[in-house]
Amino acid sequence: MRLRNCLYHFAPYGFHATWHHLATTHHIPGRIESNPSSLVRALDELETARALMLPRAVAFAAQRRLQKREGRRVPAALHPWDSWGCHDIAYCPDPQKHPAEPLPVVVDRVLGACAAGTDRAGRCLVCGREDWDLWRVCQNCGVASGGRGAHH
Ligand SMILES: [Zn+2]
């Protein structure tokens, strides 16, 4: 199934949570044949989110190549998902607990917060909850912005 293949390459909440989000939002039935258009809508949402983060992934890769050519040690990425093409950009360790908003809205907000450099201000990048830090899972929206690596 095409949607599942896409999720292996780009799943903002991680594979399981993103699938759960798309399946519940677009009412994807257990038997896809009974509602194939739900899958098309889900794929649309995923593609829209992916289009938002592509420029950033490309810019990051270019920056890394430049640093290598100049012989500079590449500094550890502030956001681990940068090196994964923004896969898991808003990783949710619990597949049932993830933001309710559309993926493009969430992805856009995280990218915006990072670009503005506000991501260490003690607020959740996704829902804005305070008393939060980069490496913890947000108690409100379920996102662990430190990425998958921080929780293994
Ligand atoms: Zn949150």
Backbone and ligand atoms as CSV (ligand in chain L), in Angstrom:
chain,resi,resn,atom,element,x,y,z
A,1,MET,N,N,0.848,-1.191,0.000
A,1,MET,CA,C,0.000,0.000,0.000
A,1,MET,C,C,0.889,1.248,0.000
A,2,ARG,N,N,0.538,2.184,-0.851
A,2,ARG,CA,C,1.401,3.322,-1.077
A,2,ARG,C,C,1.574,4.184,0.180
A,3,LEU,N,N,0.496,4.396,0.905
A,3,LEU,CA,C,0.583,5.262,2.074
A,3,LEU,C,C,1.591,4.733,3.091
A,4,ARG,N,N,1.538,3.445,3.324
A,4,ARG,CA,C,2.478,2.871,4.292
A,4,ARG,C,C,3.926,3.054,3.839
A,5,ASN,N,N,4.147,2.895,2.556
A,5,ASN,CA,C,5.500,3.111,2.033
A,5,ASN,C,C,5.966,4.534,2.276
A,6,CYS,N,N,5.065,5.487,2.062
A,6,CYS,CA,C,5.409,6.888,2.292
A,6,CYS,C,C,5.779,7.115,3.745
A,7,LEU,N,N,5.051,6.449,4.629
A,7,LEU,CA,C,5.286,6.662,6.059
A,7,LEU,C,C,6.660,6.181,6.495
A,8,TYR,N,N,7.215,5.227,5.762
A,8,TYR,CA,C,8.552,4.762,6.120
A,8,TYR,C,C,9.593,5.842,5.852
A,9,HIS,N,N,9.288,6.746,4.920
A,9,HIS,CA,C,10.248,7.785,4.566
A,9,HIS,C,C,9.969,9.106,5.251
A,10,PHE,N,N,8.701,9.362,5.505
A,10,PHE,CA,C,8.369,10.624,6.153
A,10,PHE,C,C,7.150,10.430,7.044
A,11,ALA,N,N,7.385,10.390,8.341
A,11,ALA,CA,C,6.300,10.268,9.303
A,11,ALA,C,C,6.594,11.246,10.439
A,12,PRO,N,N,5.960,12.413,10.409
A,12,PRO,CA,C,6.301,13.451,11.397
A,12,PRO,C,C,6.172,12.978,12.846
A,13,TYR,N,N,5.181,12.151,13.132
A,13,TYR,CA,C,4.991,11.687,14.519
A,13,TYR,C,C,5.658,10.333,14.766
A,14,GLY,N,N,6.406,9.852,13.789
A,14,GLY,CA,C,6.873,8.473,13.853
A,14,GLY,C,C,5.846,7.607,13.142
A,15,PHE,N,N,6.240,6.438,12.715
A,15,PHE,CA,C,5.389,5.615,11.859
A,15,PHE,C,C,4.012,5.331,12.480
A,16,HIS,N,N,4.014,4.807,13.690
A,16,HIS,CA,C,2.757,4.329,14.281
A,16,HIS,C,C,1.812,5.466,14.637
A,17,ALA,N,N,2.360,6.519,15.246
A,17,ALA,CA,C,1.498,7.641,15.637
A,17,ALA,C,C,0.965,8.374,14.407
A,18,THR,N,N,1.791,8.485,13.357
A,18,THR,CA,C,1.331,9.161,12.140
A,18,THR,C,C,0.242,8.345,11.458
A,19,TRP,N,N,0.429,7.058,11.420
A,19,TRP,CA,C,-0.603,6.182,10.843
A,19,TRP,C,C,-1.905,6.306,11.634
A,20,HIS,N,N,-1.786,6.284,12.944
A,20,HIS,CA,C,-2.965,6.407,13.806
A,20,HIS,C,C,-3.680,7.735,13.532
A,21,HIS,N,N,-2.892,8.805,13.438
A,21,HIS,CA,C,-3.468,10.124,13.170
A,21,HIS,C,C,-4.224,10.135,11.837
A,22,LEU,N,N,-3.583,9.645,10.791
A,22,LEU,CA,C,-4.198,9.677,9.458
A,22,LEU,C,C,-5.428,8.768,9.391
A,23,ALA,N,N,-5.314,7.618,10.013
A,23,ALA,CA,C,-6.420,6.658,9.969
A,23,ALA,C,C,-7.648,7.202,10.689
A,24,THR,N,N,-7.441,7.874,11.833
A,24,THR,CA,C,-8.592,8.389,12.575
A,24,THR,C,C,-9.129,9.667,11.930
A,25,THR,N,N,-8.224,10.537,11.447
A,25,THR,CA,C,-8.670,11.797,10.842
A,25,THR,C,C,-9.489,11.543,9.575
A,26,HIS,N,N,-9.018,10.615,8.757
A,26,HIS,CA,C,-9.651,10.413,7.455
A,26,HIS,C,C,-10.545,9.176,7.434
A,27,HIS,N,N,-10.772,8.603,8.602
A,27,HIS,CA,C,-11.663,7.448,8.731
A,27,HIS,C,C,-11.282,6.330,7.768
A,28,ILE,N,N,-9.998,5.977,7.803
A,28,ILE,CA,C,-9.558,4.864,6.963
A,28,ILE,C,C,-10.084,3.568,7.584
A,29,PRO,N,N,-10.877,2.843,6.841
A,29,PRO,CA,C,-11.457,1.602,7.390
A,29,PRO,C,C,-10.441,0.461,7.397
A,30,GLY,N,N,-10.723,-0.554,8.169
A,30,GLY,CA,C,-9.864,-1.729,8.208
A,30,GLY,C,C,-9.748,-2.351,6.828
A,31,ARG,N,N,-10.889,-2.385,6.121
A,31,ARG,CA,C,-10.854,-2.858,4.735
A,31,ARG,C,C,-10.830,-1.637,3.822
A,32,ILE,N,N,-9.642,-1.337,3.279
A,32,ILE,CA,C,-9.448,-0.124,2.488
A,32,ILE,C,C,-10.435,-0.052,1.312
A,33,GLU,N,N,-10.761,-1.223,0.741
A,33,GLU,CA,C,-11.600,-1.242,-0.477
A,33,GLU,C,C,-12.945,-0.560,-0.227
A,34,SER,N,N,-13.389,-0.553,1.029
A,34,SER,CA,C,-14.705,0.017,1.289
A,34,SER,C,C,-14.675,1.550,1.309
A,35,ASN,N,N,-13.491,2.140,1.381
A,35,ASN,CA,C,-13.403,3.604,1.338
A,35,ASN,C,C,-12.034,4.047,0.816
A,36,PRO,N,N,-11.789,3.817,-0.469
A,36,PRO,CA,C,-10.449,4.131,-1.010
A,36,PRO,C,C,-10.135,5.617,-0.994
A,37,SER,N,N,-11.151,6.470,-1.043
A,37,SER,CA,C,-10.872,7.908,-1.101
A,37,SER,C,C,-10.287,8.401,0.223
A,38,SER,N,N,-10.554,7.682,1.316
A,38,SER,CA,C,-9.982,8.098,2.599
A,38,SER,C,C,-8.459,8.037,2.537
A,39,LEU,N,N,-7.973,7.073,1.785
A,39,LEU,CA,C,-6.526,6.890,1.654
A,39,LEU,C,C,-5.916,8.031,0.839
A,40,VAL,N,N,-6.658,8.454,-0.185
A,40,VAL,CA,C,-6.181,9.552,-1.019
A,40,VAL,C,C,-6.074,10.825,-0.189
A,41,ARG,N,N,-7.081,11.065,0.651
A,41,ARG,CA,C,-7.046,12.266,1.489
A,41,ARG,C,C,-5.896,12.205,2.489
A,42,ALA,N,N,-5.663,11.032,3.041
A,42,ALA,CA,C,-4.573,10.862,4.004
A,42,ALA,C,C,-3.223,11.131,3.339
A,43,LEU,N,N,-3.081,10.609,2.136
A,43,LEU,CA,C,-1.829,10.791,1.391
A,43,LEU,C,C,-1.621,12.273,1.075
A,44,ASP,N,N,-2.709,12.949,0.735
A,44,ASP,CA,C,-2.665,14.392,0.466
A,44,ASP,C,C,-2.117,15.152,1.667
A,45,GLU,N,N,-2.637,14.814,2.838
A,45,GLU,CA,C,-2.212,15.514,4.050
A,45,GLU,C,C,-0.721,15.290,4.295
A,46,LEU,N,N,-0.299,14.051,4.104
A,46,LEU,CA,C,1.107,13.700,4.324
A,46,LEU,C,C,2.015,14.439,3.334
A,47,GLU,N,N,1.586,14.472,2.073
A,47,GLU,CA,C,2.392,15.128,1.043
A,47,GLU,C,C,2.508,16.630,1.301
A,48,THR,N,N,1.425,17.235,1.767
A,48,THR,CA,C,1.446,18.670,2.044
A,48,THR,C,C,2.456,18.974,3.153
A,49,ALA,N,N,2.462,18.121,4.183
A,49,ALA,CA,C,3.407,18.308,5.284
A,49,ALA,C,C,4.839,18.120,4.794
A,50,ARG,N,N,5.018,17.145,3.927
A,50,ARG,CA,C,6.353,16.844,3.417
A,50,ARG,C,C,6.897,17.992,2.566
A,51,ALA,N,N,6.005,18.592,1.784
A,51,ALA,CA,C,6.409,19.719,0.932
A,51,ALA,C,C,6.926,20.881,1.781
A,52,LEU,N,N,6.355,21.037,2.975
A,52,LEU,CA,C,6.770,22.134,3.853
A,52,LEU,C,C,8.199,21.971,4.337
A,53,MET,N,N,8.577,20.737,4.614
A,53,MET,CA,C,9.883,20.564,5.244
A,53,MET,C,C,10.997,20.242,4.237
A,54,LEU,N,N,10.617,19.998,2.974
A,54,LEU,CA,C,11.646,19.675,1.979
A,54,LEU,C,C,12.733,20.744,1.841
A,55,PRO,N,N,12.348,22.026,1.741
A,55,PRO,CA,C,13.403,23.046,1.593
A,55,PRO,C,C,14.393,23.011,2.746
A,56,ARG,N,N,13.895,22.753,3.956
A,56,ARG,CA,C,14.782,22.718,5.112
A,56,ARG,C,C,15.735,21.526,5.038
A,57,ALA,N,N,15.203,20.377,4.642
A,57,ALA,CA,C,16.043,19.181,4.537
A,57,ALA,C,C,17.134,19.398,3.490
A,58,VAL,N,N,16.759,20.029,2.390
A,58,VAL,CA,C,17.725,20.296,1.316
A,58,VAL,C,C,18.788,21.282,1.803
A,59,ALA,N,N,18.362,22.336,2.491
A,59,ALA,CA,C,19.297,23.344,2.991
A,59,ALA,C,C,20.264,22.720,3.986
A,60,PHE,N,N,19.756,21.856,4.827
A,60,PHE,CA,C,20.613,21.227,5.831
A,60,PHE,C,C,21.670,20.352,5.172
A,61,ALA,N,N,21.269,19.595,4.172
A,61,ALA,CA,C,22.213,18.722,3.465
A,61,ALA,C,C,23.295,19.547,2.778
A,62,ALA,N,N,22.906,20.671,2.188
A,62,ALA,CA,C,23.855,21.540,1.491
A,62,ALA,C,C,24.851,22.130,2.484
A,63,GLN,N,N,24.343,22.548,3.614
A,63,GLN,CA,C,25.193,23.138,4.653
A,63,GLN,C,C,26.221,22.124,5.141
A,64,ARG,N,N,25.762,20.902,5.287
A,64,ARG,CA,C,26.672,19.854,5.759
A,64,ARG,C,C,27.785,19.563,4.755
A,65,ARG,N,N,27.394,19.553,3.451
A,65,ARG,CA,C,28.397,19.316,2.416
A,65,ARG,C,C,29.444,20.413,2.425
A,66,LEU,N,N,28.984,21.657,2.583
A,66,LEU,CA,C,29.886,22.805,2.590
A,66,LEU,C,C,30.867,22.692,3.758
A,67,GLN,N,N,30.362,22.364,4.931
A,67,GLN,CA,C,31.214,22.253,6.113
A,67,GLN,C,C,32.255,21.167,5.936
A,68,LYS,N,N,31.852,20.087,5.323
A,68,LYS,CA,C,32.787,18.990,5.094
A,68,LYS,C,C,33.892,19.423,4.147
A,69,ARG,N,N,33.490,20.131,3.074
A,69,ARG,CA,C,34.460,20.548,2.074
A,69,ARG,C,C,35.478,21.503,2.695
A,70,GLU,N,N,35.005,22.328,3.614
A,70,GLU,CA,C,35.912,23.279,4.271
A,70,GLU,C,C,36.714,22.609,5.381
A,71,GLY,N,N,36.506,21.330,5.560
A,71,GLY,CA,C,37.281,20.587,6.542
A,71,GLY,C,C,36.881,20.866,7.978
A,72,ARG,N,N,35.732,21.523,8.143
A,72,ARG,CA,C,35.277,21.779,9.503
A,72,ARG,C,C,34.594,20.551,10.080
A,73,ARG,N,N,34.787,20.375,11.346
A,73,ARG,CA,C,34.046,19.288,11.983
A,73,ARG,C,C,32.577,19.689,11.987
A,74,VAL,N,N,31.759,18.765,11.604
A,74,VAL,CA,C,30.336,19.079,11.561
A,74,VAL,C,C,29.788,19.054,12.986
A,75,PRO,N,N,29.251,20.181,13.422
A,75,PRO,CA,C,28.720,20.202,14.788
A,75,PRO,C,C,27.493,19.296,14.902
A,76,ALA,N,N,27.297,18.743,16.064
A,76,ALA,CA,C,26.121,17.907,16.273
A,76,ALA,C,C,24.880,18.734,15.966
A,77,ALA,N,N,23.976,18.176,15.236
A,77,ALA,CA,C,22.764,18.899,14.889
A,77,ALA,C,C,21.976,19.200,16.159
A,78,LEU,N,N,21.462,20.412,16.218
A,78,LEU,CA,C,20.619,20.790,17.352
A,78,LEU,C,C,19.387,19.888,17.394
A,79,HIS,N,N,18.865,19.622,16.225
A,79,HIS,CA,C,17.676,18.773,16.149
A,79,HIS,C,C,18.038,17.479,15.438
A,80,PRO,N,N,17.974,16.389,16.140
A,80,PRO,CA,C,18.406,15.123,15.544
A,80,PRO,C,C,17.665,14.800,14.258
A,81,TRP,N,N,16.414,15.227,14.134
A,81,TRP,CA,C,15.645,14.890,12.932
A,81,TRP,C,C,16.178,15.577,11.690
A,82,ASP,N,N,17.039,16.612,11.851
A,82,ASP,CA,C,17.619,17.258,10.677
A,82,ASP,C,C,18.348,16.257,9.792
A,83,SER,N,N,19.072,15.340,10.455
A,83,SER,CA,C,19.865,14.404,9.667
A,83,SER,C,C,19.016,13.257,9.116
A,84,TRP,N,N,17.746,13.225,9.467
A,84,TRP,CA,C,16.878,12.172,8.932
A,84,TRP,C,C,15.877,12.732,7.942
A,85,GLY,N,N,16.176,13.890,7.343
A,85,GLY,CA,C,15.224,14.488,6.414
A,85,GLY,C,C,13.922,14.860,7.091
A,86,CYS,N,N,14.025,15.244,8.345
A,86,CYS,CA,C,12.867,15.690,9.128
A,86,CYS,C,C,11.856,14.569,9.405
A,87,HIS,N,N,12.238,13.352,9.187
A,87,HIS,CA,C,11.433,12.223,9.631
A,87,HIS,C,C,11.350,12.301,11.159
A,88,ASP,N,N,10.205,12.008,11.730
A,88,ASP,CA,C,10.075,12.071,13.195
A,88,ASP,C,C,10.252,13.473,13.757
A,89,ILE,N,N,9.904,14.473,12.976
A,89,ILE,CA,C,10.136,15.848,13.431
A,89,ILE,C,C,9.356,16.157,14.708
A,90,ALA,N,N,8.227,15.502,14.883
A,90,ALA,CA,C,7.435,15.686,16.113
A,90,ALA,C,C,7.090,14.295,16.651
A,91,TYR,N,N,8.137,13.560,16.968
A,91,TYR,CA,C,7.980,12.148,17.320
A,91,TYR,C,C,7.097,11.950,18.551
A,92,CYS,N,N,6.136,11.054,18.426
A,92,CYS,CA,C,5.247,10.730,19.544
A,92,CYS,C,C,5.475,9.273,19.933
A,93,PRO,N,N,6.086,9.052,21.092
A,93,PRO,CA,C,6.400,7.677,21.510
A,93,PRO,C,C,5.139,6.836,21.702
A,94,ASP,N,N,4.047,7.464,22.119
A,94,ASP,CA,C,2.792,6.731,22.291
A,94,ASP,C,C,1.946,6.936,21.035
A,95,PRO,N,N,1.713,5.863,20.257
A,95,PRO,CA,C,1.013,6.012,18.968
A,95,PRO,C,C,-0.410,6.564,19.119
A,96,GLN,N,N,-0.994,6.415,20.325
A,96,GLN,CA,C,-2.359,6.900,20.516
A,96,GLN,C,C,-2.381,8.361,20.951
A,97,LYS,N,N,-1.227,8.883,21.342
A,97,LYS,CA,C,-1.213,10.255,21.863
A,97,LYS,C,C,-0.370,11.145,20.960
A,98,HIS,N,N,-1.034,11.982,20.188
A,98,HIS,CA,C,-0.359,12.872,19.249
A,98,HIS,C,C,-1.256,14.080,19.046
A,99,PRO,N,N,-0.703,15.164,18.486
A,99,PRO,CA,C,-1.532,16.368,18.273
A,99,PRO,C,C,-2.739,16.055,17.388
A,100,ALA,N,N,-3.834,16.756,17.616
A,100,ALA,CA,C,-5.054,16.504,16.846
A,100,ALA,C,C,-5.085,17.338,15.571
A,101,GLU,N,N,-4.203,18.303,15.468
A,101,GLU,CA,C,-4.230,19.194,14.309
A,101,GLU,C,C,-3.682,18.491,13.065
A,102,PRO,N,N,-3.985,19.068,11.881
A,102,PRO,CA,C,-3.448,18.475,10.643
A,102,PRO,C,C,-1.917,18.493,10.640
A,103,LEU,N,N,-1.314,17.514,10.016
A,103,LEU,CA,C,0.145,17.405,9.964
A,103,LEU,C,C,0.835,18.669,9.439
A,104,PRO,N,N,0.321,19.273,8.347
A,104,PRO,CA,C,1.017,20.460,7.838
A,104,PRO,C,C,1.060,21.584,8.877
A,105,VAL,N,N,-0.002,21.724,9.672
A,105,VAL,CA,C,-0.042,22.778,10.693
A,105,VAL,C,C,1.049,22.532,11.733
A,106,VAL,N,N,1.164,21.288,12.175
A,106,VAL,CA,C,2.136,20.949,13.216
A,106,VAL,C,C,3.571,21.078,12.683
A,107,VAL,N,N,3.810,20.542,11.496
A,107,VAL,CA,C,5.151,20.594,10.910
A,107,VAL,C,C,5.581,22.051,10.700
A,108,ASP,N,N,4.659,22.844,10.181
A,108,ASP,CA,C,4.954,24.249,9.926
A,108,ASP,C,C,5.314,24.966,11.239
A,109,ARG,N,N,4.595,24.644,12.305
A,109,ARG,CA,C,4.832,25.306,13.584
A,109,ARG,C,C,6.208,24.931,14.151
A,110,VAL,N,N,6.554,23.648,14.057
A,110,VAL,CA,C,7.852,23.211,14.580
A,110,VAL,C,C,8.986,23.857,13.782
A,111,LEU,N,N,8.848,23.854,12.461
A,111,LEU,CA,C,9.883,24.468,11.623
A,111,LEU,C,C,10.003,25.958,11.921
A,112,GLY,N,N,8.861,26.623,12.080
A,112,GLY,CA,C,8.850,28.053,12.368
A,112,GLY,C,C,9.536,28.351,13.694
A,113,ALA,N,N,9.223,27.554,14.711
A,113,ALA,CA,C,9.812,27.755,16.039
A,113,ALA,C,C,11.317,27.552,15.980
A,114,CYS,N,N,11.767,26.580,15.204
A,114,CYS,CA,C,13.200,26.313,15.098
A,114,CYS,C,C,13.899,27.445,14.360
A,115,ALA,N,N,13.279,27.919,13.284
A,115,ALA,CA,C,13.869,28.995,12.502
A,115,ALA,C,C,13.999,30.252,13.356
A,116,ALA,N,N,13.035,30.471,14.238
A,116,ALA,CA,C,13.045,31.656,15.083
A,116,ALA,C,C,13.969,31.469,16.285
A,117,GLY,N,N,14.462,30.245,16.464
A,117,GLY,CA,C,15.379,29.988,17.571
A,117,GLY,C,C,14.702,30.012,18.927
A,118,THR,N,N,13.410,29.756,18.941
A,118,THR,CA,C,12.678,29.817,20.208
A,118,THR,C,C,12.508,28.439,20.828
A,119,ASP,N,N,13.176,27.464,20.224
A,119,ASP,CA,C,12.877,26.096,20.633
A,119,ASP,C,C,13.433,25.709,22.008
A,120,ARG,N,N,14.247,26.559,22.581
A,120,ARG,CA,C,14.756,26.214,23.910
A,120,ARG,C,C,14.173,27.116,24.984
A,121,ALA,N,N,13.084,27.742,24.642
A,121,ALA,CA,C,12.519,28.719,25.562
A,121,ALA,C,C,11.637,28.081,26.632
A,122,GLY,N,N,11.608,26.760,26.701
A,122,GLY,CA,C,10.830,26.122,27.740
A,122,GLY,C,C,9.365,25.943,27.401
A,123,ARG,N,N,9.053,26.078,26.123
A,123,ARG,CA,C,7.675,25.835,25.697
A,123,ARG,C,C,7.658,24.722,24.668
A,124,CYS,N,N,6.616,23.923,24.692
A,124,CYS,CA,C,6.471,22.867,23.698
A,124,CYS,C,C,6.386,23.503,22.315
A,125,LEU,N,N,7.151,22.965,21.367
A,125,LEU,CA,C,7.169,23.524,20.013
A,125,LEU,C,C,5.823,23.372,19.326
A,126,VAL,N,N,5.067,22.393,19.737
A,126,VAL,CA,C,3.832,22.084,19.026
A,126,VAL,C,C,2.618,22.746,19.667
A,127,CYS,N,N,2.441,22.571,20.973
A,127,CYS,CA,C,1.215,23.075,21.599
A,127,CYS,C,C,1.470,24.306,22.457
A,128,GLY,N,N,2.749,24.661,22.677
A,128,GLY,CA,C,3.045,25.876,23.422
A,128,GLY,C,C,3.004,25.712,24.932
A,129,ARG,N,N,2.795,24.493,25.391
A,129,ARG,CA,C,2.754,24.272,26.827
A,129,ARG,C,C,4.104,24.651,27.453
A,130,GLU,N,N,4.030,25.315,28.591
A,130,GLU,CA,C,5.267,25.708,29.277
A,130,GLU,C,C,5.741,24.574,30.170
A,131,ASP,N,N,6.866,24.814,30.841
A,131,ASP,CA,C,7.443,23.777,31.686
A,131,ASP,C,C,7.731,22.528,30.864
A,132,TRP,N,N,8.533,22.703,29.874
A,132,TRP,CA,C,8.796,21.649,28.905
A,132,TRP,C,C,10.247,21.763,28.529
A,133,ASP,N,N,10.913,20.690,28.208
A,133,ASP,CA,C,12.230,20.848,27.601
A,133,ASP,C,C,12.413,19.888,26.451
A,134,LEU,N,N,13.450,20.177,25.662
A,134,LEU,CA,C,13.637,19.533,24.362
A,134,LEU,C,C,13.642,18.013,24.443
A,135,TRP,N,N,14.107,17.476,25.539
A,135,TRP,CA,C,14.306,16.027,25.562
A,135,TRP,C,C,13.211,15.270,26.276
A,136,ARG,N,N,12.167,15.983,26.709
A,136,ARG,CA,C,11.070,15.292,27.379
A,136,ARG,C,C,9.865,15.158,26.463
A,137,VAL,N,N,9.005,14.237,26.807
A,137,VAL,CA,C,7.754,14.100,26.069
A,137,VAL,C,C,6.752,15.094,26.645
A,138,CYS,N,N,6.101,15.871,25.782
A,138,CYS,CA,C,5.109,16.835,26.252
A,138,CYS,C,C,3.906,16.092,26.828
A,139,GLN,N,N,3.521,16.465,28.052
A,139,GLN,CA,C,2.397,15.790,28.706
A,139,GLN,C,C,1.070,16.175,28.058
A,140,ASN,N,N,1.066,17.276,27.349
A,140,ASN,CA,C,-0.171,17.772,26.755
A,140,ASN,C,C,-0.434,17.167,25.376
A,141,CYS,N,N,0.556,17.256,24.469
A,141,CYS,CA,C,0.290,16.811,23.093
A,141,CYS,C,C,1.013,15.505,22.738
A,142,GLY,N,N,1.914,15.044,23.607
A,142,GLY,CA,C,2.541,13.746,23.364
A,142,GLY,C,C,3.796,13.786,22.516
A,143,VAL,N,N,4.210,14.994,22.085
A,143,VAL,CA,C,5.363,15.094,21.198
A,143,VAL,C,C,6.670,15.135,21.987
A,144,ALA,N,N,7.642,14.364,21.517
A,144,ALA,CA,C,8.989,14.403,22.058
A,144,ALA,C,C,9.879,15.036,21.004
A,145,SER,N,N,10.106,16.323,21.097
A,145,SER,CA,C,10.821,16.998,20.010
A,145,SER,C,C,12.300,16.653,19.964
A,146,GLY,N,N,12.795,16.013,21.002
A,146,GLY,CA,C,14.168,15.532,20.939
A,146,GLY,C,C,14.287,14.401,19.928
A,147,GLY,N,N,13.172,13.917,19.469
A,147,GLY,CA,C,13.168,12.878,18.453
A,147,GLY,C,C,13.172,11.484,19.049
A,148,ARG,N,N,13.136,10.526,18.175
A,148,ARG,CA,C,13.059,9.135,18.561
A,148,ARG,C,C,14.271,8.711,19.397
A,149,GLY,N,N,15.461,9.224,19.018
A,149,GLY,CA,C,16.693,8.791,19.668
A,149,GLY,C,C,16.711,9.075,21.155
A,150,ALA,N,N,16.034,10.135,21.558
A,150,ALA,CA,C,16.068,10.547,22.958
A,150,ALA,C,C,15.283,9.592,23.844
A,151,HIS,N,N,14.510,8.719,23.252
A,151,HIS,CA,C,13.613,7.909,24.075
A,151,HIS,C,C,13.834,6.424,23.893
A,152,HIS,N,N,15.033,6.097,23.485
A,152,HIS,CA,C,15.352,4.689,23.370
A,152,HIS,C,C,16.434,4.304,24.357
L,1,ZN,ZN,ZN,3.018,19.854,23.488
